[in-house]
Structure formats: structure tokens, C-alpha cells
């Protein structure tokens, strides 16, 4: 009996110590998060000098831009609006007004709501509007592929007869993996910032509270078997909480299998035809990148000398004509793979990609980069919820493009910029309120691209297309036909503006 108790003590005590250390570590994380928020509040209230300097810099940039415009106008003999654009301050080439303008179409993501886009495309095709460049995200990538092949009616036939089982199915692997998937979804906190990561901290702290309960149970003489079971269960759940999320991504597990959707893509948009298509086609996918972000500084130590890294989703715009034929279907499919355990994450080359909508659901950026000065944007959300910006405020659009461009820039800075440079930039930006940061990014994008004269026509649903369950995951023929009709109706209301933009 004494030998058994000795074995039990040598097993239970180390596990209790591990639980205690986990609890202390998570309380420290929570304290660091509160301290970071206090530092931000203090800096925001005391850095009036920094704000004044930034305003002065903004005015100097504005004055320089006005001077450059005036000089160009005097040299060319044209007004400032007609003067050719210069090279942006960050070395980005800017298209001159003498270059023929291009027409681009951007197709948003939204799962089953994508049938609305087909209705709009039908009206555009009937009006003779042909884009020079196409970009799509998620379900918009599938519709964009059909548009690039001039197969709008094929897409309409597919949506008119679609069913859920033509998009996804549930296999034995999905049923077996469901407990692990649900656990990963509940416990996997985002590492984009400290506050979001608190979900995992709360879980671990909850189990860490069982340490004194276990000790008290031993003191009261509870059966050793019960105490051991409690300790082992807690340690197992805590361990699974850390390994479930990366394990799900590595194994490609998901609640649904999107093999039927892949078969439909291959049948209706063969990779060989897409690769040889004459119209440039950009598809948005998203992947996690480790970055040091001076725009959203997270300080590692209390002296604020070291910045923490973030792992946000960064958009990549893949031009299908440049992809290998074997990868084209994967890129389109992965752009439309609803993330967070719904559809599996697949790898293209060495990188794992998820639905492009988590990073950029309205792909305007590749069209601007391709030289489009006239852009038709087809949305699947109303004006009040256009993925981080409002149509009623044009500056929001440019600010959003600035945020995405900055995110992509930061993802490539590991070899170009030192941590000290980023830290200094973060200390300067930390006192700048979010509203002014968005205004600064908007001004930077306009200055770099010289695209203040880009013309947009936004086709927005006249009524809601549904929420996640009634819209995004609603792959029914009756709903699709209703959305196609609504898309045709809304596009006809804007037909004069669309024709004028395309002329």
C-alpha cells in the first residue's frame, strides 16, 4: 500500500506543479495585456507633440503634391486634373493619363450569395461590357473564372440547379474529426493581438483553478483515483487546446469536404482554358504571415524596447495565367474554401492558404495595380457592411486599400528593415488615433498611385442577401434563382452609369 501511495505521489505532484505553472503563466499574460492597454491610454493622452508633428508632415506632403501638380500642368500645358501622374514617393510606378484606361471588374466573396453576381454579369454581358482585367475572391473567384471564359450562362445554369451536395459533402473523416474540430474552434484564439488571444488564456486559467481544488480534495481524503483522473483530464484538455488548431490545419481536417465543388470547377472551367485566357484573372487567397506591425504596436517588455510579432492573414493576388496548370484549380478552390474548420485548408507549394475573404473580400487592389482606372465592384453585402469600409465615404475605400498594401509591405520587410526602425516607427505612430491613421493611409495611397481620378461604380444589393446560415451556406436552387433575379434588377437600375463607365 505504501508503495502504491509513493507511485501516486510521484505521478500527481508533478502534474499539479505543471498545472500551477500554466496558471501563473496565463495570469501573467492577462496582466501584460492590461498593462499594454494602460500604456496605450497614457501615450494617447500625453503625445500631443507627436500629433502636432504628424499634422505638420501631412501639410508638407500636401503642399509638395500641389507644387508637383502645378509644375506638371505648366510643362504639359494641361490642367492639374489632366496632367500625367508622377512616380510615387515609395518608388511605385504611376500610370500616365495618356495610357489607355482599363476597365476592371471586382467580384466579392460570400458563399451561396454569389448567385447575385451572376445576375449582374448577365446584364453587363447583354450591354456589351467586356472587362480588361478581372479579380475575384472566394465565390467571386469562381464567377470570375466563368466570366473570363465568357461562360456567364453556364454559371447561371449551374446556380439555377445547384444543391448543397454539389458543393460539399460529409465523409467518414469529417465525422471522426468533428470533436477535434469543434474543440479547436472553441479554444483556438487568434494571435493577431493580445485581447483576442485571451480566449485561450481564459480556458487555461479555468483549468488552473482546479489546482487548489485537487489539493483540497487530497487534504479531505478523497479517493486517489478521482484526483488522478481530474489531473490527467485537465492536462489532456490543456494540451489539446494548444495542438488542436495547428493539427487541424496541418492534416487538412474540416467539417465538410468540398470535393464536389472541385469537380464542378474542373468541369466548367478547365485549367487549360483559364491559363490560356486572354483576360488577366486575379484570384485572392489568404495565408498567415509573421510580421512586426508598427501600425498596431504590441510591446513585449515593460520598457517598450521590443515589439511583439503578429500573425494576421495577408492577401495574395494570384494571376491565374502565371500559375502552373496543376495549381490553377487549387488556387480557385482554395480562394472559395470557407475557413475556420468549415472547408479544409490545402497547401499550394509550400504555403497553406484559406479563403481569400478573411483578408480581402473586395479585391480592388489587383485591379489598381494592373492599371485599371475604371472599376465595377459587385458587392454581396449592403452599404453598411462592405468589409471594413462604407460606400457612403469614398475616403474609406482608399484607407482600406492603404491598410491592405501596408499589411503586404510588412510581410516582406524581414530582410529590408531592422527591428529598431520598426520600433521607432511604432513609437511615433502610437500617439496617432485610428481615425487619423486611416486618413494618412488614404492620402499615401492616393499620392503613391496617383489614382485620385479612378472611377468606380458599386453594384450593391438593394436588400440583404442573408446571414451566414441563410445566405453564405444556403446553396439551394430556389434561393440562387431569387438572387440572380435580384442581381439583374439592381444592375438594370445602374445600367446608364455602367455603360457610361465602360464607354
N, C-alpha and C positions, 0 to 999 in steps of 0.2 A: 504493500500500500504506500509506504514511504517512497519507494522508487517511482511509483506512478505519479505521486504528487510532485516529485522532483522533475519528472519529464514535463508535466503540465506547466509547472512554473517556468521552466526554461523555454517553453513554447509561447505562453501567453504574455509574459512580461516583455519580451522584445516587440511583440506586435502592439502592445499597449504603448510602448515608448514610441514606435513609429507613428501610431495614431496621434499621439501628443505632439510630435514634431510637425506632422502635417497640419494640425490645428493651429499651432503657433505660427507656422509659415503663412497660412492663409489669413490669419488676423493681421499679420504684418502687411500683406498685400492690401487688405482693406484700409489699413492705416495710411499706407503710401498713397492710395487713391484719394483719400480725404485730404491729405497734405498737399497733393498736386492741385486739387481744386482750390484749396485756400491760397496757394501761391498764385494761381491764375487770377483769382479775385483781387489779391493785393496788387499785382502788377497792373491789372486793368485800371485800378483806381489811382495809381501813382505815376503812370508813364505818360503824362500829358506832353512831356518834351518830345518823346518819340513820335507821338501822334502829330505834333506840330511839324517835325522834320519830314514826316511822310507826306503831309499836305504840301509842303514846300516842294518836295521832289515831284509830286504829281503835277503841280503847276508848271515846274520847269519842263517836264516832259511834254505837257500840253502846248507850251509856248514853242518848244523846238519843233513839234509836229506842225503847228501853224506856219512857222517860218519855212520849213521844208516844202509845204504845200504851196506857199506863196512863190518860192523860188522856182518850183517846177512849173507853176502856172505862167510865170513871166518868161521862162525859157521856151515853153511849148506854145505859148500864145492861147492857151485854153484856160477855162475857169478851173477852180480848185476841184470841183466835182468831176471834171473830165480829165484832169491831169493824170498821167501814168503813175502808178504806185511805185514806191521805192522799196529798197531791201529792208526788211525788218531789223530791229536792233539786235536780235539774237541770231542773225545770220540766216533767217528763213527767207527764201526767195519769194517775191510777191509778184503776182501776175499783172502785166500792164493792161490798160484798158483797150489797147489796140489788138490784143489777142482775142479771137472769137470766144464769146462767153459760152459756157457749157450748161446744160440742163441736167440736174441730178434729181433722183427720187430716193427718199429715205423711208424705209418701212420698219415700223416699230414692232416690238415683241409683245406677246400677250396670249399665247396658247390658243385655245379654241376661239378667242375673239378675232383671230387672224382672218376669218372669213370676211370680215368687214373690209379688209384691204382689197380683196378680190373684186368686190363691188365697185370700189373706187377705180381700180385698174381697168375694169371693163369700160367705164365712162371715158377714161383717158385714152384708151386704145381706140374707141369709137370716134373720138375727137381728133385722132391722128397725132397724138402727143407721144413722141418717142424720146426717151431719156438718152443722154450721152454717157452717164455713169449711174450705177445703181448700188445702193447699200442696204443691207437688211440685218436685223437682229432677231434671234430666236425664231418664232414662226414667220417673222418678216423675212428671214433668210431663205426659207422655203419658198415663199411667194416671190421673192426677188429672183430666185433661180428660175422659176417658171416664167417670170416677166422677161428675163434676159434671153430666154429661148422663144419668146413671143408665143407662149402657150398659156395665155390667160384663160381661155375657155377650157383647157384641160384642167387647170387649177379649179375653175368654177365647177366642173363636173365632179372632181374629187370631193370638194367641200359639200356639194349638194347631195352626195350619197355617203358621206363619212359616218363612221361609228367609232365608239371608244376603242373597240378591239382592232380597228385598222390603224390605231396609233400606238396602243400599248397592250400588254398582256401581263398576267400574273403567273409566274412559273414556280416550280418547287423551290428553286434557290431563293426567290423573293420571300416565300412563306417562311423558310428556315431562317433567313436573315432578318426577318421583321423585328424580333425582340431587340437584337443588337442595334438595328437602325433607329428604332424608337428611343432607345437609351441614348444613342449618340446625339439625336436631335434634341433631347431634353437637357443633356449635360454639356454639350459642346458649345462653350462660349466663344464669341468672335474675339480675336486678338487685335482688332483694329484699334481699340482703346481700352483703358483700364475699366471704365464703367461697364462696358459690355461683357468684359471678362469676369465680372462679379457673379454671373450665373454659376460658373463652375466653382468659384470660391464659396458661394453660399452652400452648394451641395457638399463640398468637403468640410465646411465648418459644421454643417448639420451632423455629419458622422463623427467629427472630432468631439462633439458634445457628449457622445456616448462613452468617452473615455472615463470621466468620473462616474458615470452610471455603472460601468463594468467594475471599477474599483469598489464602488459601494456594494455591488452585488457580491463580490468576493468577501467583503467585510461581514455582510449579513449571513454568509454561509450558503449562498445559492449553489446549486449543482455546478460542478466544473464543466460539465458537458454543455450546459446552456451558455456559460460565459465564453467558452472556446468558440461555440457556434456564432455568437454575436461578434466576436473579434474577427473571425475569419470572414464572415459575411460583409462586415464593414470594409475590411481590407480589400476584398474582392471587388466590391462595388466602386470603391475609390479608384482602384487600378483600372477597371473597365472604363470609368469616366474619362481617363486620360488616353487610353489606347483606342477607344471605340471610334472616335471621329477620324483619326488618320487611317485606321484599319479599314473603315468603310470606303474611304476614298481610294486606298491602295488596291483593294480587291474589286472595286467597281460594283459594290452592292447597292441595291436600291429597292424601293417598294414596288416599282414597276419596271418592266422590260420594254424598251422602245424598239425592239427588232421589227415589228410590223411597220413602224414609221420609216425605218431604214429601207425596208423592201420597197415601200411606195416611192421613196425618193429616188432610188436606183432605177425604178421602172419608168417614172415620169420625167426625171431629169438625169439622163445618163451622164456620168462624169466626163466622158469623152466630148460630148456636145458642150457641156459647160466650160471645159477647158479651152475649147476652140471658139467659144462665143465671141462675137465682135464687140459687145458692150462690156466694158470693165465692170466687174461684180465684186463688191466687198462684203464679207461676212464677218460679223462681230462675235468673237469668243472672249472668255474671261479666264484669267489664271491668277493665282496668288503670287505676289512678289514681295520680298522683304525690302522695305525702304526705311530711310530715315527722313521724316517729313517735317521740315521747319514750319510749314503752314499750320500744323496741328501738333505742337511740341509736347512730348511726354518725357519728363526728366527722370533719369534713372536714380540719381542720388540727390540728397537734400541740398547740396551745394550747387546743383544745376550745372554741372560741368559736362555730363554725359547724357546724350539723347537716347531714348529707347527706340527700338525699331517697331514698325507696324507691318502687318501682313494683309493689306487690302487686296481686293480683286482689281486687277488692272486690265482694261480692254485692249485687245489686239484686233486689228482690222486686216483680215487675210484676203488678199486678192486671189480669187479662185483661178484666174488664168496663170498665176505663178505657182500654183500648187502641183504636186505630183498627182497623177490621175488616181492613184490608190488612196490619196488623202482627201480628195475633194468631198466625197460622200461623208467621211468622218467629220470634216470641218462643218458642213451644213448640219449634220445630225447633232453634233455637239453644241452648236450655237442654239439649237432648239431643245436641248436636254434640260428640263426644269430641274433646278438644283435642290440642295438640302435633303437629299435622300429620296426624291421622287423618281428621277431618272438617273441611271448610273453615270459616274464620271469616267470618261475614257481618256486615253493618252494619245497624243499626236506627236510623234517623235519622242522627245524626252520630257515633254511638258504635259501636265494634266489640265484639261480645260473643262469649264462648265458653261452653262447658258450665258451668252453674252449680255443678257438683260440685267444681270446683277451688277454689271459695271457701266454699261452704256446702252440703255434700252431704245434710244432715239439716235441712230448713227448718222449725225450730221457731219462729224469731224472728217471722216474719209472723203466725203464729197467736197468739202472745202479744200482739203489737201490736194485733191485731184484737179482743182481749178474751177469748180462749179461756182458760178455767180448767180445762178437762178436755181432754186431748190424747192421741190414739192415735198412736204413732210406729211406722211399719213400716220396719224396717232390712233391709239386704241384706248386712250384714257381721256377724260374730259379736261377742259382747260385748267381746272383747279388742281389737277394731279398729273402733270406732264413730266413725271420723273425728275423732280427736284427744281423745276422752274415753271413759271406761268407764262402763257402766251400773251396775257394782257400786259406784261412787262418785257419789252424786247431786250432790255439790258440783261435780264435773267438768262436768256439764251446764250449770249456771249460770255457771261460769267460762268455758265455751266461748261462751255467749251474750254474756257480757261482752266477750270478745275481738272477736267479730263486730261488736257495737254500737260498740265503741271504734274499730274499723277504719273503719266507715262514718262515724263522727263526724269522724275525722281527715281523711277525704276531702273534707269540706265546710268545713274550717277556714281556707282560704286568705284569706277575707275577714273572719273573725271573730277570729282570734288572730294575734299577731305572732310572728315567729321568736324574738324574745327570750323571750317567755312559754314557748314550747315548749322552748327551750334550758334555761331554769330548771327546768322540769318534768322534763326528761331528766336533769339533774344530780341531782335529788332521787331519781328512780326507779332510777338506775344502780346504787346500792348495794343494791337490793332483790332478793333471789334470785327466780328464776322461780316457785318454789312459792308464795311469799308474794304475788307479783303475781297469780297465778291466784286465790288466796283473796280478795284485795282486790277483784278484778273480780267475783267471785261475790257478795260482800257488797254491792257497788254495785248490781248488777242487782236483787237482792232488795229493796234499800232503795228504788230508783227505781221499780220496777214494783209493789212490794208484793205480789209473786206467790209468796211462800214457800208458799202453800197451793195452788198449781197441782198438779193430779193427773195423773199420767202412767201409761199402760200401754204398755210397749215390747214389740212383737212382733219377736222376734229369731229368725233361722233356727236350728233345732236342730242343723244341721250346715253345713259350709262349702258355699257355692254356687259355688265355683271361683275361680281366679285371673283375671288379665287375659285370657289366651287361652282357658281352659276355661270361663270364666264371663261376663266382660264382653263379649267378642267372639264368644260362642257363641250365634248366632241360629239354632238348629235346633228344629224342631217337637218332636222327641223330648225334648230337654233342657227345653224350655218346659213340656211336659206334666208332666214329672217335678217341676219347680219349682212348678207350680200345685198339684199334689197335696201337696207338702211344705208349701206355704203354708196350705192348708186344714187339714192335720193340726195344724200349730203353732197356728193361730188357734183351733181347737176346744179345745186344751188350756188356752187362756186365756179361753174364752168366758164363763165366770161373771164374771171380772173386767171383761171388755169390756162386758157387759150392765149390770153394776153402775155402771160409769163413765158409760155413756150414759143411764142412767135419770134 
